[in-house]
Amino acid sequence: MVAIKIKPDGQSYLVPDNLVLESDDQLNDFTILEIPGEINKQLLQNNMVIAIVYFVFGNGKIYGEPYIANLNRDLSYNHLRFELMEKGTFLLPKPYYKINFCKLRLQNSDGTFICFDQRIMKPLLHECVDRVLNEKENTKKVIQLIVEWDLSLKTNFESNSMKEQINENYSLQDNFNNNSKQTPVPLIQLLDNFTKPEPIQFWNCPKCKQTSGSMQIKFDYLPDILVFYLKRFDQSGSHAKKNDKNVQIPLEELDMSSYINNQHSLKNLSKHRGKFEYNGNKYDLSSIIYHHGYAFSSGHYTAAARNSIDGKWRLFNDDRVSDKSQSEISESNCSYMLFYQRRPFVPWFHHTVPLHIIQEYQEMDRDVRKYKQRNNSQKQNKYSHY
């Protein structure tokens, strides 16, 4: 591991191994990157070098996040730029974007920079790189490379990056859950994979002395509100990749009985019963949280909830609320958290919601239907005049 501290002016430096932290809060000042430290000597002997790479604009502040690149020192200047663009694709508006419009700089331990001359055949074999690697303070034997872009491209980077995110991830009007090219994965299949028996290696049973066995997840009791957190991000090195697989979500009667340890379930269930008899371990979907975007630390969140009185689903997107059909809710490639409620035998709202509130909802529903009918008739009359 290597620690980097980025200064307020955007410059960075390697944190020495012997640095003493006065408090845990100081950890927030550092960026930690993973490097293959145990094979550094072997890498150097094989003419390889580990580089910490930064993108900057006009020799200014760092853009995006630094990343690690293992580079062959025999690379030419153009091939070196190609390798850095390939490994830094996640920072570019599109792959190898304007690759010839960047300069490469080497950062010394004192914060000064050396600009690589494009006429140098193999810049990583230059003596300045050896000098940085052999510095006493450079215990990790890494170099810091700066990819400097022309300042005029900064707005192009940012606008293209934001436009791509909005078009592909934040649009809910035309393509709320449309991902027909993928075969949806049922939620039950995910649960089965999560709770399936796993073999235990190098284990001896204390009773029968057999050397083979398995373990399996079982629940003694499930709560009335059951929350599923879908793993939408796969960690790859220092970056997380979004998993946009379509998940098929049961709206009603999700039966969790097969995941319960029957030895304890009935006894524990009786302790948690309330006024009504509960329908075993069957659950109905009540709400969903969606994540739209590429990164775990960014993006846009929306939520859909089912109204227990009129039974309709509605999507809440900031200050906008819209109706959603059951088919749109039951399948999604951006569902993130699922909230299920244990199913009672007797609908609760008939006994707990005042009659005037139910009537108000019914009147609102009638008004909406009349409004839609009136708009449809006006459109038909408009077209009939042409």
C-alpha positions in Angstrom: 0.0 0.0 0.0 1.1 3.6 -0.6 -0.4 6.7 0.9 -0.7 10.0 -1.0 -1.6 13.4 0.4 -3.1 15.9 -2.0 -2.6 19.5 -1.0 -5.3 22.2 -1.3 -3.5 23.6 -4.4 -3.9 20.2 -6.1 -0.3 19.1 -5.8 0.5 15.7 -4.2 3.3 13.9 -2.5 4.0 10.5 -1.1 3.5 10.0 2.6 6.6 8.5 4.4 6.2 5.1 6.1 7.4 6.5 9.4 4.8 9.3 9.6 3.1 9.3 13.0 -0.6 10.2 13.0 -1.9 12.2 16.0 -5.5 11.1 15.4 -7.7 8.9 13.2 -9.1 12.0 11.6 -5.9 12.5 9.8 -6.6 9.4 7.7 -9.2 11.4 5.8 -6.4 13.6 4.4 -4.8 10.6 2.5 -5.5 8.6 -0.6 -4.5 5.0 -0.2 -3.6 2.9 -3.2 -2.7 -0.7 -3.4 0.6 -1.7 -5.1 2.3 -5.1 -5.4 4.8 -4.2 -2.8 6.1 -7.8 -2.3 7.3 -8.0 -5.9 8.8 -4.6 -6.3 12.4 -5.9 -6.7 11.3 -8.5 -9.2 9.5 -5.9 -11.2 12.5 -3.6 -11.3 14.7 -6.5 -12.4 12.2 -7.2 -15.2 12.5 -3.6 -16.4 9.0 -2.8 -15.0 8.1 0.2 -12.9 5.0 1.1 -10.8 3.6 4.5 -11.4 1.0 6.6 -9.6 -0.7 8.5 -12.4 -2.6 11.8 -12.1 -4.6 13.8 -14.6 -4.3 17.6 -14.5 -5.3 20.5 -16.7 -2.9 23.3 -17.4 -0.5 22.2 -14.6 -3.3 22.9 -12.1 -5.3 20.8 -9.7 -5.7 17.0 -10.0 -8.7 15.9 -12.0 -10.5 12.7 -10.8 -8.7 10.1 -8.8 -5.1 8.9 -9.1 -4.5 5.3 -10.2 -1.8 2.7 -10.3 -0.1 1.6 -13.6 2.5 -1.1 -14.0 4.6 0.0 -16.9 7.4 -1.5 -19.0 10.4 0.9 -19.1 11.1 0.0 -22.7 8.0 1.8 -23.9 8.4 4.6 -26.4 6.8 8.0 -25.7 3.7 7.3 -27.8 3.3 3.8 -26.4 3.6 5.1 -22.9 0.8 7.6 -23.5 -1.3 4.8 -25.0 -0.8 2.6 -21.9 -1.7 5.5 -19.6 -4.8 6.3 -21.6 -5.9 2.6 -21.5 -5.5 2.3 -17.8 -7.1 5.7 -17.2 -10.1 5.1 -19.4 -12.5 5.7 -16.5 -11.4 9.3 -16.4 -11.8 10.0 -20.1 -15.0 11.1 -21.9 -14.3 8.3 -24.4 -11.4 5.8 -24.8 -8.1 7.3 -26.0 -9.7 10.8 -26.2 -7.3 13.3 -27.9 -4.3 11.2 -26.9 -1.9 13.5 -28.7 -3.1 16.5 -26.7 -1.4 15.6 -23.5 2.1 16.0 -22.0 3.8 13.6 -19.6 5.7 14.9 -16.6 7.7 13.1 -13.9 7.3 14.4 -10.3 10.3 14.6 -8.0 10.1 14.0 -4.3 10.5 17.8 -3.7 7.4 18.5 -5.8 9.2 19.8 -8.8 8.5 18.3 -12.3 10.4 17.1 -15.3 8.7 17.2 -18.6 9.5 14.3 -20.8 10.7 15.2 -24.3 8.7 13.5 -27.0 12.0 13.0 -28.9 13.3 10.7 -26.2 12.9 7.1 -27.5 12.3 5.5 -24.1 11.5 8.1 -21.5 11.2 5.7 -18.5 14.8 4.6 -19.0 15.9 8.2 -18.6 18.3 9.0 -15.8 15.8 11.2 -14.1 13.6 8.1 -13.5 16.5 6.2 -12.0 17.2 9.2 -9.7 13.6 9.2 -8.4 13.6 5.4 -7.9 16.9 5.6 -5.9 15.9 8.4 -3.6 16.2 7.4 0.0 12.8 8.7 0.8 11.2 6.5 -2.0 10.9 3.4 0.1 8.1 2.0 -2.1 10.2 2.4 -5.3 7.4 4.0 -7.3 7.3 7.0 -9.6 4.6 9.7 -10.0 3.6 10.5 -13.5 1.5 13.6 -14.4 -0.7 13.5 -17.5 -1.1 17.2 -18.3 -4.0 18.2 -20.6 -4.5 21.6 -22.2 -6.7 23.8 -20.0 -9.1 24.4 -23.0 -10.1 20.7 -22.8 -11.2 20.8 -19.1 -14.8 21.9 -19.8 -15.0 19.4 -22.6 -14.0 16.6 -20.2 -16.5 17.7 -17.5 -19.4 18.4 -19.9 -19.0 15.2 -21.8 -18.7 13.2 -18.6 -21.8 14.7 -17.1 -23.8 14.5 -20.3 -23.1 10.8 -20.6 -24.1 10.1 -17.0 -27.4 12.1 -17.3 -28.4 10.4 -20.6 -27.6 6.9 -19.6 -28.3 6.8 -15.9 -30.5 9.6 -14.7 -33.3 9.6 -17.3 -36.4 8.0 -15.9 -39.0 9.2 -18.4 -38.3 7.1 -21.5 -36.3 4.2 -20.2 -37.1 3.7 -16.5 -36.3 0.0 -16.4 -35.7 -0.9 -20.0 -32.9 -3.4 -20.4 -34.4 -6.0 -22.6 -31.1 -7.3 -23.9 -30.4 -8.9 -20.5 -32.0 -11.9 -19.1 -33.4 -10.9 -15.7 -32.2 -12.8 -12.6 -35.0 -13.7 -10.2 -34.5 -12.5 -6.6 -35.2 -16.0 -5.4 -32.2 -17.2 -7.4 -30.0 -14.7 -5.7 -31.3 -15.8 -2.3 -30.7 -19.4 -3.2 -27.1 -18.7 -4.2 -26.6 -16.7 -1.0 -27.9 -19.4 1.3 -26.7 -22.6 -0.5 -24.6 -25.1 1.4 -20.9 -24.5 1.2 -18.3 -27.3 1.7 -16.0 -27.1 4.7 -12.4 -28.0 4.0 -9.9 -29.4 6.5 -12.6 -30.0 9.1 -13.2 -33.0 11.4 -16.6 -33.6 12.9 -16.2 -33.9 16.7 -18.8 -36.6 16.9 -18.4 -38.9 13.8 -14.9 -37.9 12.9 -15.8 -37.5 9.3 -13.5 -35.1 7.4 -16.2 -33.7 5.0 -19.0 -31.3 5.9 -20.9 -28.3 4.8 -22.3 -25.1 6.3 -25.5 -23.2 5.3 -27.1 -20.0 6.3 -30.5 -20.4 8.0 -32.5 -17.8 9.9 -34.2 -18.4 13.2 -36.7 -15.6 12.6 -37.3 -12.9 10.0 -38.5 -9.4 10.9 -41.8 -7.9 9.9 -39.9 -5.5 7.6 -37.4 -7.4 5.5 -34.7 -5.4 3.6 -32.6 -6.7 0.8 -29.4 -4.9 -0.2 -28.4 -5.8 -3.7 -24.6 -5.9 -4.4 -24.6 -3.5 -7.4 -20.8 -2.7 -7.3 -18.0 -5.1 -8.0 -14.6 -4.0 -6.7 -11.8 -4.1 -9.3 -8.5 -2.9 -7.8 -9.1 0.5 -6.4 -12.3 1.1 -8.4 -15.8 -0.2 -8.2 -17.7 -1.2 -11.4 -21.5 -0.9 -11.5 -23.4 -4.2 -12.0 -26.5 -3.3 -14.0 -27.9 -6.8 -14.3 -31.7 -6.9 -14.5 -33.3 -8.3 -11.3 -36.8 -9.8 -11.3 -38.6 -8.7 -8.2 -41.7 -10.5 -6.8 -44.3 -7.9 -5.8 -46.4 -10.2 -3.7 -46.2 -13.5 -1.7 -42.4 -13.7 -1.5 -42.2 -17.0 0.4 -39.2 -17.1 2.8 -40.1 -20.4 4.5 -37.3 -22.4 2.9 -34.7 -20.1 4.5 -36.0 -20.5 8.0 -34.6 -22.9 10.6 -37.9 -24.7 11.4 -36.6 -25.8 14.8 -37.0 -22.3 16.1 -39.3 -20.5 13.7 -42.7 -21.3 15.1 -41.6 -20.6 18.7 -40.0 -17.2 17.8 -42.9 -16.3 15.5 -45.5 -16.7 18.3 -43.6 -14.1 20.4 -43.8 -11.5 17.7 -47.4 -11.8 16.7 -49.5 -8.7 17.1 -53.1 -8.0 16.8 -53.6 -10.0 13.6 -52.5 -13.5 12.6 -49.5 -13.3 10.3 -49.3 -15.3 7.1 -46.2 -17.4 8.0 -43.2 -16.1 6.2 -44.8 -14.6 3.1 -43.9 -11.0 2.2 -45.2 -8.2 0.0 -43.0 -5.6 -1.6 -43.6 -2.1 -0.1 -40.9 0.1 -1.5 -37.6 0.2 -3.6 -34.6 2.5 -3.6 -32.9 2.9 -7.0 -29.3 4.0 -7.7 -28.7 5.7 -11.1 -25.0 6.2 -12.0 -21.7 4.5 -12.4 -19.9 5.1 -9.1 -20.7 4.0 -5.5 -19.8 7.4 -4.1 -21.9 9.4 -6.6 -25.0 9.2 -8.8 -28.7 9.8 -8.2 -31.2 8.1 -5.9 -34.9 7.7 -6.5 -37.5 5.6 -4.7 -40.8 3.9 -5.5 -43.4 3.0 -2.9 -46.7 1.3 -3.0 -49.7 3.1 -1.4 -51.4 0.6 0.9 -54.8 2.3 0.4 -55.2 2.5 -3.4 -52.5 -0.2 -4.1 -50.8 2.0 -6.7 -47.0 2.4 -7.2 -45.5 5.8 -7.4 -41.9 7.0 -8.2 -40.4 9.8 -6.2 -37.7 11.6 -8.1 -36.6 14.7 -6.1 -39.7 17.0 -6.3 -41.4 14.9 -9.0 -43.9 12.1 -8.3 -45.3 9.9 -11.1 -47.3 6.7 -11.3 -45.6 3.4 -12.2 -47.1 0.2 -13.4 -46.4 -3.2 -11.7 -44.5 -4.4 -14.8 -42.1 -1.4 -14.4 -41.6 -2.1 -10.8 -41.2 -5.9 -11.0 -38.0 -5.7 -13.2 -35.1 -3.3 -12.9 -31.4 -2.9 -13.6 -30.9 -0.1 -11.0 -32.8 -1.5 -8.0 -30.6 -1.1 -5.0 -32.6 -1.8 -1.8 -35.8 -3.7 -1.6 -38.2 -3.3 1.4 -40.7 -6.2 2.0 -43.5 -6.3 4.7 -44.7 -9.5 6.2 -48.2 -10.3 4.9 -51.1 -10.2 7.4 -54.2 -12.3 7.0 -56.4 -9.2 7.5 -55.7 -5.9 5.6 -54.6 -3.4 8.3 -55.9 -0.2 6.8 -59.6 -1.0 6.9 -59.4 -0.9 10.7 -56.8 1.9 11.3 -57.4 4.5 8.6 -60.3 6.9 9.1 -63.1 6.6 6.5 -62.8 10.3 5.4 -59.1 9.7 4.3 -60.1 6.6 2.2 -62.9 8.6 0.6 -60.5 11.5 -0.1 -58.1 9.1 -2.0 -61.1 7.7 -3.9 -62.2 11.2 -4.9 -58.6 12.1 -6.0 -58.5 8.9 -8.1 -61.8 9.8 -9.8 -60.6 13.4 -10.5 -57.4 12.0 -12.1 -59.5 9.7 -14.4 -61.8 12.5 -15.4 -58.8 14.8 -16.2 -57.3 12.1 -18.4 -60.6 11.4 -20.2 -61.1 15.2 -20.8 -57.6 15.5 -22.3 -58.1 12.5 -24.5 -61.4 13.9 -25.8 -59.8 17.3 -26.5 -57.0 15.6 -28.5 -59.5 13.6 -30.5 -61.5 16.8 -31.3 -58.3 18.6 -32.3 -57.2 15.9 -34.8 -60.8 15.6 -36.3 -60.5 19.3 -37.6 -57.5 18.5 -39.7 
